[in-house]
Amino acid sequence: MLRCLPERFRTAAQQDDDGGSAVLEFTFLGLLLLVPVVYLILTVGAVQGASFAVVGAADQAAKVFVDSETSEEAHARAQQAVDLAVNDFGFPPDDAGVTITCAGTCLEPGSSVTVAVNLRVPLPLIPTMPGLNPSAATVDSSATQLVERFG
């Protein structure tokens, strides 16, 4: 087979000792570039999920707060709404912080209630250990509801 090739091709064919290394290089470089991109996508997805969680938690907590009869019941129901909303998105309720402020007297007809929720977003696939802060970001949201004048 090599005898029918011209001299310049024969030496190139005989010196070709890189056979199969392109597959190895492609696989190695593909993994080297693919792993950080996948991790970035997981992190951005976690931050987006946390954003949805705090928006829903703040909105629902404000709604159940103004619908309560007593201040103690209102605070308990608001905290329960935040815990449920955050837990639905796969985040531990202990990572969520809730701040409730009232314009005027709480639960007085015509007053407004503002609920602010913040949530620490952990880095994906990083275990929690004492002294380690594996937080990607902290997201927060607030919602305001008016207490009905006629209840």
Stockholm file with secondary structure:
# STOCKHOLM 1.0

chainA/1-151         MLRCLPERFRTAAQQDDDGGSAVLEFTFLGLLLLVPVVYLILTVGAVQGASFAVVGAADQAAKVFVDSETSEEAHARAQQAVDLAVNDFGFPPDDAGVTITCAGTCLEPGSSVTVAVNLRVPLPLIPTMPGLNPSAATVDSSATQLVERFG
#=GR chainA/1-151 SS CCTTSCHHHHHHHHTCCCTTHHHHHHHHHHHHHHHHHHHHHHHHHHHHHHHHHHHHHHHHHHHHHHTCSSHHHHHHHHHHHHHHHHHHTTCCGGGEEEEEEEESSTTCTTCEEEEEEEEEEECTTCCCCTTCCCEEEEEEEEEEEECCSCC
#=GC SS_cons         CCTTSCHHHHHHHHTCCCTTHHHHHHHHHHHHHHHHHHHHHHHHHHHHHHHHHHHHHHHHHHHHHHTCSSHHHHHHHHHHHHHHHHHHTTCCGGGEEEEEEEESSTTCTTCEEEEEEEEEEECTTCCCCTTCCCEEEEEEEEEEEECCSCC
//
